[in-house]
Amino acid sequence: MANLLERKTIVVMGVINKRSIAWGCADALKKNGARVVFTYQNERVKNQLLKIVDADDVLVECDVSKDENIEAAFSEIHSNVGNFDGLVHSIAFANKEELEGKIAESSREGYAMAQDISVFSLLAVVKYALPYLNKNSSIATMTYIGSERAVPNYNVMGLAKASLEAAVRYLAVDLAEQSIRVNGISAGAVKTLAVTGVKDYDKLLKISEERTPDGRSVDIFEIGNVAAFLMSDLSTGVVGDIIYVDKGVHLT
């Protein structure tokens, strides 16, 4: 495979285990020659990461619910690797109880948390990463078709993903003058830790697979390949876009 990302350093946020979409992204980035920096939320996640990353990979704690933690994380990243060339944001969270029942029954606190972790975290991360991003850098985040269609048991996360996609467009305009592009990947449903928090997730996965034209679901590595493209110089003409990587589920 060509080294599209040779001499590039990319920060990947959101790897929990080898089923994470973020892991598929990190794998593709490495296969294309990038140096990857991983961030983790807490010691529990760090211990899981240490079992799967390479010995020379850089790991930095970053709890996106705290601005001071984000600021310290990117300062530490810069101290370890200098400026970097891209960032993959694959972070989202909602309380399980907010993903069931009727959307009007959502709690104010649960809604706010979903927006904070799933959407505002991208804005905060960009704010503190910006001083260390090289010119012609790329930022990508992960979204889902529940942002534009009513997916059963997705509820407040669907609203959060809609906000996230709007954030992509506004950030893309703001950062274009600094030659930094921002895009989103609308990933198909895959069995990750996040998806298993959705009620009847096995039915969701089955329906998603049935809606693909070839009857096969997308996997994390296919999603990762598109992330690698977006991090590469081949994607300099792609700005403020949402790219579907769902094997065609969105077509029907």
Backbone bond lengths (Angstrom), bond angles and torsions (degrees), N, CA, C in turn:
res aa  C-N    CA-C-N  psi(-1)  N-CA   C-N-CA  omega(-1)  CA-C   N-CA-C  phi
1 M - - - 1.467 - - 1.530 109.76 -
2 A 1.319 115.44 137.53 1.462 120.02 -178.81 1.519 110.66 -63.91
3 N 1.321 115.70 146.29 1.459 120.58 179.32 1.531 110.09 -86.14
4 L 1.322 115.35 73.79 1.463 120.80 -179.23 1.518 111.66 -61.23
5 L 1.329 116.23 -27.71 1.464 120.79 -172.39 1.519 112.76 -114.38
6 E 1.301 116.23 21.83 1.471 119.90 179.47 1.523 110.42 -57.94
7 R 1.315 115.98 133.70 1.470 124.86 -179.93 1.533 112.20 71.36
8 K 1.320 117.71 12.74 1.468 120.35 175.52 1.528 109.91 -104.34
9 T 1.327 115.11 143.67 1.468 121.80 175.57 1.520 108.14 -114.54
10 I 1.338 115.64 126.82 1.461 121.31 -176.21 1.528 109.64 -123.44
11 V 1.315 116.59 134.09 1.462 122.16 175.08 1.530 108.59 -92.06
12 V 1.323 116.59 128.31 1.463 121.76 178.34 1.526 109.01 -116.33
13 M 1.328 115.60 123.48 1.453 121.72 -177.10 1.524 109.37 -114.57
14 G 1.333 117.41 125.25 1.449 119.48 172.70 1.515 116.76 120.40
15 V 1.330 117.83 5.24 1.463 118.80 177.11 1.531 108.75 -73.09
16 I 1.323 116.10 127.24 1.459 122.34 175.44 1.526 109.83 -110.81
17 N 1.331 114.98 -44.83 1.461 121.30 179.29 1.527 108.63 -155.54
18 K 1.314 117.41 -171.38 1.463 120.77 -175.89 1.528 113.42 -76.44
19 R 1.327 117.55 -1.45 1.460 120.63 174.43 1.527 111.67 -97.48
20 S 1.327 117.09 -5.39 1.461 121.09 -178.47 1.524 110.97 -68.21
21 I 1.324 116.70 141.50 1.463 120.23 172.46 1.522 109.53 -58.08
22 A 1.317 116.40 -38.21 1.458 120.63 178.77 1.529 111.58 -60.48
23 W 1.337 117.34 -31.98 1.457 120.10 177.14 1.532 110.35 -67.87
24 G 1.337 116.16 -41.02 1.459 119.48 175.58 1.517 111.39 -59.44
25 C 1.336 115.94 -37.39 1.472 120.57 177.30 1.524 110.93 -66.48
26 A 1.329 116.59 -47.94 1.468 120.40 -179.49 1.522 110.82 -60.31
27 D 1.322 116.84 -40.64 1.458 121.19 179.40 1.524 110.80 -61.46
28 A 1.327 117.19 -46.68 1.462 120.97 -180.00 1.521 111.72 -65.92
29 L 1.319 116.60 -39.41 1.464 120.52 178.98 1.525 110.76 -61.26
30 K 1.325 115.93 -44.69 1.466 119.91 179.95 1.524 111.53 -65.67
31 K 1.328 116.17 -41.96 1.462 119.60 -179.56 1.522 111.96 -63.66
32 N 1.335 115.84 -22.80 1.457 120.18 177.65 1.523 113.02 -98.54
33 G 1.338 116.46 14.83 1.462 120.78 169.59 1.506 116.70 96.60
34 A 1.338 118.64 3.80 1.465 120.19 -177.48 1.521 111.82 -81.68
35 R 1.312 115.22 152.34 1.454 121.55 165.98 1.521 106.82 -90.10
36 V 1.329 117.51 129.81 1.459 121.43 -175.50 1.522 110.62 -111.36
37 V 1.320 115.09 133.14 1.463 122.58 172.07 1.522 107.32 -108.48
38 F 1.323 117.12 128.14 1.457 121.93 -179.35 1.524 110.26 -101.97
39 T 1.326 116.77 137.95 1.463 119.35 169.03 1.527 108.48 -109.19
40 Y 1.312 116.06 153.25 1.470 121.59 -179.45 1.525 108.82 -138.76
41 Q 1.330 115.55 154.11 1.467 120.13 -174.43 1.519 113.16 -77.43
42 N 1.345 117.13 -42.17 1.459 120.68 -173.89 1.529 110.00 -156.13
43 E 1.316 116.67 -179.32 1.460 121.04 -176.01 1.526 112.69 -63.34
44 R 1.318 116.49 -33.97 1.472 119.80 178.81 1.518 110.46 -61.34
45 V 1.326 116.27 -46.16 1.466 120.19 179.01 1.529 110.27 -68.06
46 K 1.320 116.72 -37.72 1.466 119.72 178.38 1.525 110.66 -59.00
47 N 1.316 117.03 -43.82 1.467 120.57 -179.92 1.524 111.56 -61.99
48 Q 1.331 117.42 -35.29 1.456 120.60 175.96 1.526 110.82 -69.20
49 L 1.334 115.76 -40.97 1.460 120.35 -179.97 1.523 112.34 -63.20
50 L 1.312 115.81 -40.30 1.465 120.07 -177.44 1.526 112.28 -59.86
51 K 1.324 116.67 -21.58 1.463 120.89 -179.80 1.531 112.28 -79.62
52 I 1.334 117.39 -16.85 1.466 119.25 -172.77 1.528 114.85 -122.51
53 V 1.334 117.89 -19.17 1.465 119.22 -178.57 1.522 110.80 -85.28
54 D 1.326 115.71 167.61 1.454 120.74 176.37 1.525 109.83 -76.86
55 A 1.317 115.26 156.11 1.467 120.42 -175.18 1.527 112.27 -61.78
56 D 1.329 117.33 -29.97 1.467 119.97 -176.79 1.528 113.18 -95.35
57 D 1.328 117.51 5.12 1.465 119.75 177.70 1.529 110.65 -70.32
58 V 1.317 115.65 145.58 1.464 121.64 177.74 1.516 109.09 -91.31
59 L 1.325 116.10 127.60 1.466 122.85 178.28 1.528 108.88 -119.29
60 V 1.332 115.83 131.96 1.461 120.62 -177.61 1.527 109.39 -134.72
61 E 1.315 116.49 132.21 1.462 120.80 177.94 1.521 110.84 -69.40
62 C 1.336 116.04 134.94 1.466 119.78 176.54 1.519 109.32 -152.74
63 D 1.318 116.37 102.00 1.454 123.04 174.60 1.525 106.99 -91.25
64 V 1.348 116.61 107.04 1.463 119.90 -172.10 1.527 113.43 -73.63
65 S 1.321 117.60 -1.93 1.470 119.74 176.39 1.520 111.94 -83.48
66 K 1.340 116.77 -4.92 1.467 121.02 -177.25 1.530 109.43 -129.06
67 D 1.333 116.73 118.50 1.464 120.84 -178.59 1.522 112.21 -58.71
68 E 1.335 115.85 -41.90 1.463 118.64 -177.67 1.525 111.47 -64.93
69 N 1.325 117.06 -30.46 1.463 121.24 177.97 1.522 110.42 -71.52
70 I 1.327 116.87 -40.91 1.465 120.90 177.82 1.527 110.28 -63.31
71 E 1.326 116.01 -46.24 1.468 120.50 179.99 1.527 110.79 -59.80
72 A 1.333 116.77 -44.74 1.463 120.74 179.84 1.523 110.99 -66.27
73 A 1.326 116.99 -36.42 1.467 120.75 -179.23 1.522 111.19 -63.00
74 F 1.315 117.43 -46.09 1.460 118.85 -177.41 1.526 112.21 -73.76
75 S 1.314 116.42 -28.15 1.461 119.22 171.76 1.527 110.37 -64.76
76 E 1.341 116.34 -40.53 1.466 120.93 178.60 1.528 111.07 -68.36
77 I 1.322 116.21 -40.32 1.465 119.46 177.04 1.520 110.07 -59.12
78 H 1.327 115.86 -45.49 1.470 119.84 179.48 1.525 111.12 -62.25
79 S 1.316 116.84 -38.82 1.468 120.36 178.53 1.521 111.80 -63.80
80 N 1.347 116.26 -32.33 1.464 121.40 -177.57 1.523 113.19 -83.17
81 V 1.325 117.48 -41.14 1.474 119.46 -171.05 1.520 113.60 -127.79
82 G 1.327 118.61 -1.69 1.450 120.43 -176.29 1.520 110.47 78.94
83 N 1.322 116.51 -158.85 1.461 119.77 177.15 1.525 109.92 -66.29
84 F 1.323 116.75 158.85 1.457 119.81 -179.44 1.524 110.06 -132.24
85 D 1.334 116.12 174.67 1.465 121.71 -166.54 1.518 114.89 -114.65
86 G 1.308 116.96 -5.85 1.453 117.97 -178.30 1.506 112.26 -173.61
87 L 1.342 114.63 166.72 1.456 120.45 -177.72 1.522 108.99 -148.23
88 V 1.329 115.79 130.72 1.465 121.75 174.70 1.519 108.04 -110.70
89 H 1.321 116.02 116.01 1.464 123.30 -178.17 1.525 107.59 -101.84
90 S 1.323 117.19 110.39 1.465 121.79 -178.71 1.528 108.38 -129.98
91 I 1.321 114.59 63.34 1.471 121.92 -174.00 1.517 109.70 -128.25
92 A 1.321 116.34 128.70 1.466 121.20 175.98 1.526 108.42 -157.42
93 F 1.314 115.11 150.49 1.477 119.08 178.27 1.522 110.28 -159.62
94 A 1.342 114.65 140.88 1.464 122.15 168.61 1.513 107.53 -147.36
95 N 1.316 116.23 146.25 1.458 119.52 175.20 1.522 109.65 -60.46
96 K 1.321 116.24 140.74 1.463 120.48 -177.07 1.519 112.46 -56.06
97 E 1.328 116.76 -38.43 1.457 119.89 -177.95 1.527 112.65 -67.36
98 E 1.334 116.79 -19.21 1.469 119.94 177.94 1.528 111.82 -82.11
99 L 1.329 116.49 -6.35 1.465 120.68 -178.75 1.525 111.69 -102.40
100 E 1.318 117.45 12.66 1.453 121.79 -179.59 1.528 109.94 -128.12
101 G 1.313 115.77 161.52 1.457 120.13 175.62 1.514 112.72 74.73
102 K 1.328 115.60 -154.87 1.455 122.64 -176.97 1.527 110.38 -89.96
103 I 1.325 115.66 143.61 1.464 119.67 -177.15 1.531 111.19 -62.21
104 A 1.334 117.90 -32.54 1.464 120.63 -179.75 1.520 112.67 -69.74
105 E 1.323 116.02 -12.18 1.459 120.18 178.46 1.531 111.95 -90.35
106 S 1.316 117.28 1.42 1.465 120.92 178.75 1.523 110.21 -61.39
107 S 1.307 116.08 146.01 1.462 119.36 177.44 1.521 110.34 -85.80
108 R 1.300 115.86 152.09 1.471 120.70 177.42 1.535 110.01 -59.57
109 E 1.329 115.65 -42.00 1.467 120.21 -178.01 1.534 111.30 -67.28
110 G 1.347 115.77 -41.31 1.463 119.29 179.84 1.510 112.69 -66.56
111 Y 1.329 115.84 -39.87 1.461 120.44 176.60 1.521 110.74 -61.79
112 A 1.334 115.78 -46.15 1.464 120.42 -178.39 1.519 111.38 -62.82
113 M 1.346 116.60 -38.96 1.466 119.33 179.39 1.524 111.31 -65.30
114 A 1.329 117.39 -43.30 1.462 120.69 179.33 1.523 110.77 -60.29
115 Q 1.328 116.68 -42.09 1.463 120.47 178.95 1.533 111.48 -68.19
116 D 1.315 116.36 -39.52 1.462 121.28 -177.96 1.532 111.45 -63.59
117 I 1.329 116.21 -53.15 1.457 120.01 -174.88 1.528 112.14 -76.65
118 S 1.334 116.61 -36.51 1.459 119.93 -173.03 1.526 113.76 -88.39
119 V 1.324 117.05 -24.67 1.466 120.56 -174.43 1.526 112.26 -120.04
120 F 1.336 115.80 -58.63 1.460 117.87 -176.74 1.526 111.38 -60.92
121 S 1.323 116.74 -28.55 1.470 119.21 179.04 1.523 111.22 -58.35
122 L 1.339 117.47 -35.84 1.469 119.31 177.73 1.526 110.60 -63.93
123 L 1.321 116.51 -44.51 1.471 120.07 178.99 1.529 110.81 -61.94
124 A 1.325 116.04 -45.14 1.466 120.38 -178.73 1.519 111.20 -65.56
125 V 1.312 116.61 -41.93 1.466 120.77 179.46 1.528 110.20 -62.45
126 V 1.318 116.94 -44.39 1.465 119.85 179.06 1.528 110.55 -61.56
127 K 1.323 116.44 -42.41 1.475 120.33 -179.51 1.524 111.43 -55.23
128 Y 1.329 116.74 -46.57 1.459 119.44 -174.61 1.530 113.23 -88.29
129 A 1.339 117.12 -17.19 1.464 119.70 176.19 1.521 111.59 -83.68
130 L 1.318 116.42 -26.60 1.456 121.96 -171.55 1.532 114.97 -52.01
131 P 1.338 119.58 -42.54 1.469 118.76 -179.11 1.530 113.68 -62.86
132 Y 1.324 116.89 -17.54 1.465 120.55 -174.08 1.526 113.27 -111.86
133 L 1.326 117.68 4.16 1.452 120.87 179.47 1.529 110.83 -87.40
134 N 1.303 116.25 130.68 1.460 120.92 177.01 1.522 111.05 -69.76
135 K 1.305 116.23 162.80 1.461 121.15 173.81 1.524 108.71 -62.76
136 N 1.324 117.12 147.56 1.472 123.71 -177.61 1.524 112.43 65.52
137 S 1.327 116.21 27.98 1.460 120.52 176.58 1.534 110.28 -77.88
138 S 1.324 114.75 168.28 1.457 121.06 -178.54 1.520 110.23 -134.62
139 I 1.332 115.91 141.39 1.459 123.05 176.29 1.527 107.87 -124.86
140 A 1.326 116.68 133.07 1.462 120.74 177.49 1.518 109.53 -133.83
141 T 1.324 116.14 143.33 1.457 121.43 176.76 1.522 109.37 -128.53
142 M 1.321 116.76 165.18 1.462 122.29 -175.25 1.523 111.53 -107.52
143 T 1.326 115.76 127.69 1.454 120.86 177.43 1.525 108.94 -128.11
144 Y 1.343 116.75 -170.22 1.466 121.43 -174.10 1.520 108.45 -155.81
145 I 1.325 117.04 154.40 1.465 121.80 -175.10 1.529 112.89 -62.58
146 G 1.332 117.21 -15.03 1.464 120.71 173.78 1.510 112.54 -62.27
147 S 1.322 117.86 -8.52 1.465 121.93 175.32 1.518 111.73 -71.69
148 E 1.325 117.27 -26.35 1.460 120.62 -174.99 1.523 113.84 -123.16
149 R 1.327 117.13 -10.65 1.459 121.29 176.65 1.524 109.32 -129.78
150 A 1.321 116.03 150.57 1.462 120.56 -177.72 1.527 109.57 -80.90
151 V 1.321 115.90 100.00 1.462 122.60 -179.63 1.526 108.33 -93.46
152 P 1.326 118.17 128.37 1.468 120.25 -178.47 1.525 112.75 -53.92
153 N 1.319 116.29 133.98 1.465 123.94 175.27 1.532 113.53 65.77
154 Y 1.334 117.00 20.43 1.473 119.79 176.35 1.529 110.62 -100.45
155 N 1.302 116.13 -34.99 1.471 124.63 168.00 1.528 115.46 42.03
156 V 1.344 118.19 -117.05 1.466 119.85 -172.77 1.525 112.04 -63.13
157 M 1.334 118.10 -23.81 1.452 119.03 177.85 1.529 110.67 -71.09
158 G 1.337 116.82 -31.74 1.458 119.59 174.67 1.517 111.02 -63.39
159 L 1.335 116.65 -40.74 1.458 120.68 177.24 1.528 110.64 -65.95
160 A 1.333 115.59 -38.54 1.463 119.55 179.05 1.522 111.34 -65.37
161 K 1.329 116.91 -41.58 1.468 119.58 -180.00 1.528 111.51 -66.67
162 A 1.347 117.14 -34.13 1.463 119.70 174.92 1.523 110.36 -62.96
163 S 1.328 116.37 -41.67 1.470 120.69 176.80 1.520 110.98 -64.48
164 L 1.334 115.74 -40.19 1.460 120.13 -179.83 1.520 111.09 -61.15
165 E 1.329 117.07 -41.56 1.459 120.26 179.93 1.524 111.36 -66.49
166 A 1.325 117.04 -35.81 1.462 120.31 174.35 1.530 109.88 -64.84
167 A 1.337 116.66 -39.86 1.463 120.99 178.45 1.520 110.89 -60.92
168 V 1.334 117.04 -38.31 1.467 121.04 177.43 1.525 110.22 -57.76
169 R 1.317 116.64 -45.62 1.471 120.00 -177.95 1.533 111.77 -65.52
170 Y 1.326 116.43 -44.74 1.467 119.30 -179.14 1.528 111.75 -67.43
171 L 1.326 116.46 -41.42 1.465 119.65 177.40 1.518 111.09 -64.28
172 A 1.323 116.49 -39.17 1.463 120.18 -179.65 1.520 111.42 -59.38
173 V 1.322 116.13 -40.82 1.465 120.16 178.40 1.529 110.57 -68.45
174 D 1.329 116.45 -44.86 1.465 120.67 -178.08 1.522 112.64 -62.65
175 L 1.333 116.36 -39.76 1.470 119.80 -171.25 1.521 113.52 -93.77
176 A 1.324 117.71 -8.32 1.467 120.27 -177.78 1.521 111.74 -60.12
177 E 1.326 116.91 -36.05 1.464 119.87 -179.08 1.523 111.90 -66.89
178 Q 1.341 117.02 -17.38 1.467 121.05 175.93 1.528 111.38 -99.94
179 S 1.331 116.00 12.80 1.473 122.07 179.85 1.526 111.36 58.56
180 I 1.334 115.33 37.95 1.471 121.25 173.79 1.526 106.86 -118.08
181 R 1.316 117.14 123.97 1.458 120.86 -178.01 1.528 110.40 -102.22
182 V 1.321 115.13 148.38 1.463 122.02 -178.19 1.521 108.20 -129.57
183 N 1.332 116.41 131.30 1.460 121.51 179.74 1.529 109.77 -144.15
184 G 1.326 115.59 166.13 1.456 121.29 176.08 1.513 110.85 -123.37
185 I 1.313 115.90 150.90 1.460 122.44 174.00 1.527 107.69 -112.74
186 S 1.334 116.03 119.68 1.461 120.29 175.47 1.523 107.00 -90.31
187 A 1.321 114.99 96.26 1.456 121.46 -173.07 1.525 111.14 -83.96
188 G 1.313 115.89 145.43 1.454 120.54 174.64 1.513 111.35 -69.68
189 A 1.317 116.02 167.82 1.463 121.11 -179.77 1.529 110.38 -71.67
190 V 1.308 116.47 121.90 1.459 122.48 174.77 1.522 107.80 -130.64
191 K 1.322 116.99 156.64 1.454 120.37 -175.73 1.526 110.28 -78.91
192 T 1.318 115.34 91.65 1.458 122.22 175.60 1.526 108.23 -113.88
193 L 1.326 116.33 173.63 1.462 120.76 177.12 1.517 110.67 -59.62
194 A 1.345 116.76 -37.27 1.460 120.59 -179.57 1.523 111.34 -65.12
195 V 1.329 116.96 -42.70 1.462 120.42 -177.63 1.523 111.40 -67.10
196 T 1.325 117.43 -34.92 1.463 119.46 -178.98 1.520 112.32 -67.46
197 G 1.329 117.84 -10.14 1.452 121.52 174.93 1.522 112.63 -81.74
198 V 1.354 116.20 -9.66 1.464 121.26 179.90 1.522 109.22 -87.81
199 K 1.332 117.20 131.72 1.461 121.35 178.83 1.527 110.22 -59.02
200 D 1.341 116.14 136.95 1.471 122.04 180.00 1.526 111.94 57.74
201 Y 1.340 116.28 36.36 1.461 120.16 -177.23 1.526 112.12 -60.42
202 D 1.356 116.88 -30.06 1.462 119.17 -179.93 1.525 110.72 -64.85
203 K 1.328 117.60 -34.97 1.461 120.76 175.89 1.525 110.67 -68.03
204 L 1.342 115.60 -39.06 1.470 120.43 178.09 1.523 110.48 -61.01
205 L 1.317 116.84 -44.91 1.460 120.95 179.65 1.523 110.99 -64.14
206 K 1.324 116.71 -40.12 1.467 120.90 -179.65 1.527 111.01 -65.76
207 I 1.330 115.88 -46.07 1.465 120.23 179.19 1.526 110.30 -62.34
208 S 1.326 116.64 -41.71 1.463 121.18 179.52 1.526 110.58 -60.55
209 E 1.324 116.14 -44.54 1.458 120.36 -179.99 1.532 111.03 -63.79
210 E 1.327 116.38 -40.23 1.470 120.64 -179.84 1.519 112.06 -65.66
211 R 1.331 116.94 -26.50 1.461 120.75 -177.94 1.527 113.30 -86.48
212 T 1.311 118.40 -6.16 1.463 119.61 175.91 1.522 108.77 -76.36
213 P 1.326 118.48 140.09 1.461 120.39 -178.94 1.529 114.27 -57.14
214 D 1.328 117.42 -31.76 1.468 119.27 -178.77 1.526 113.03 -101.68
215 G 1.351 116.88 3.20 1.459 120.59 176.52 1.509 114.62 74.70
216 R 1.332 116.99 15.43 1.467 120.68 179.59 1.525 109.48 -125.63
217 S 1.317 116.02 134.16 1.463 120.70 -179.22 1.523 111.46 -74.33
218 V 1.303 114.62 153.61 1.457 120.26 172.41 1.527 108.90 -68.35
219 D 1.336 117.77 155.32 1.462 120.00 175.18 1.524 110.20 -121.16
220 I 1.317 115.42 170.49 1.469 120.21 -173.54 1.523 112.35 -64.31
221 F 1.321 117.47 -25.75 1.461 120.14 -178.28 1.528 111.61 -78.76
222 E 1.329 116.78 -31.93 1.465 119.85 173.50 1.522 109.88 -67.16
223 I 1.321 116.28 -39.54 1.465 120.08 175.47 1.526 109.88 -64.15
224 G 1.337 115.42 -42.68 1.462 120.52 179.26 1.506 113.09 -60.83
225 N 1.330 117.41 -35.94 1.466 120.31 179.49 1.521 111.52 -62.24
226 V 1.334 116.54 -36.70 1.461 119.44 178.10 1.528 110.52 -71.24
227 A 1.324 116.31 -35.90 1.468 119.42 174.54 1.524 110.44 -61.01
228 A 1.340 116.69 -40.88 1.466 120.42 178.66 1.529 110.25 -62.89
229 F 1.321 116.57 -42.02 1.468 120.61 175.93 1.524 110.83 -58.48
230 L 1.339 116.87 -46.48 1.458 120.39 -178.46 1.525 112.33 -65.57
231 M 1.319 117.07 -29.30 1.464 120.47 177.56 1.526 112.14 -79.02
232 S 1.336 116.65 -15.85 1.464 120.87 -175.34 1.523 111.90 -89.36
233 D 1.320 115.70 166.54 1.464 121.47 178.63 1.527 112.11 -72.03
234 L 1.324 118.07 -7.99 1.462 120.67 175.88 1.524 111.88 -70.11
235 S 1.339 116.67 -16.70 1.468 120.32 -174.19 1.525 113.20 -104.54
236 T 1.325 118.33 18.88 1.464 119.40 -175.21 1.526 113.23 -63.38
237 G 1.322 117.97 -18.16 1.458 120.90 178.24 1.516 113.84 -91.35
238 V 1.328 117.00 0.89 1.471 121.28 -178.41 1.527 108.48 -103.39
239 V 1.313 116.41 110.53 1.469 121.37 -173.79 1.528 110.41 -136.47
240 G 1.322 116.58 125.32 1.457 121.33 174.93 1.510 113.68 68.63
241 D 1.313 117.39 27.44 1.458 121.69 -175.32 1.527 111.26 -104.12
242 I 1.329 115.88 160.18 1.459 123.10 170.54 1.527 106.19 -115.74
243 I 1.314 116.39 114.14 1.466 121.45 -177.06 1.526 108.93 -100.72
244 Y 1.325 116.45 123.33 1.461 120.64 176.90 1.523 110.54 -77.30
245 V 1.320 115.07 127.21 1.471 121.00 173.54 1.530 105.58 -129.93
246 D 1.330 114.79 73.08 1.471 120.35 -173.90 1.529 112.42 -135.72
247 K 1.328 116.24 17.49 1.471 122.24 -179.37 1.531 111.32 60.58
248 G 1.320 117.84 26.16 1.446 121.22 173.94 1.519 116.08 91.61
249 V 1.325 118.18 9.87 1.472 120.81 179.17 1.525 110.90 -56.92
250 H 1.324 117.71 -37.12 1.453 121.42 -175.90 1.528 112.80 -69.65
251 L 1.318 118.23 -10.08 1.462 121.42 -177.15 1.522 113.02 -73.67
252 T 1.336 117.09 -26.90 1.468 119.97 -172.36 1.521 111.60 -121.65
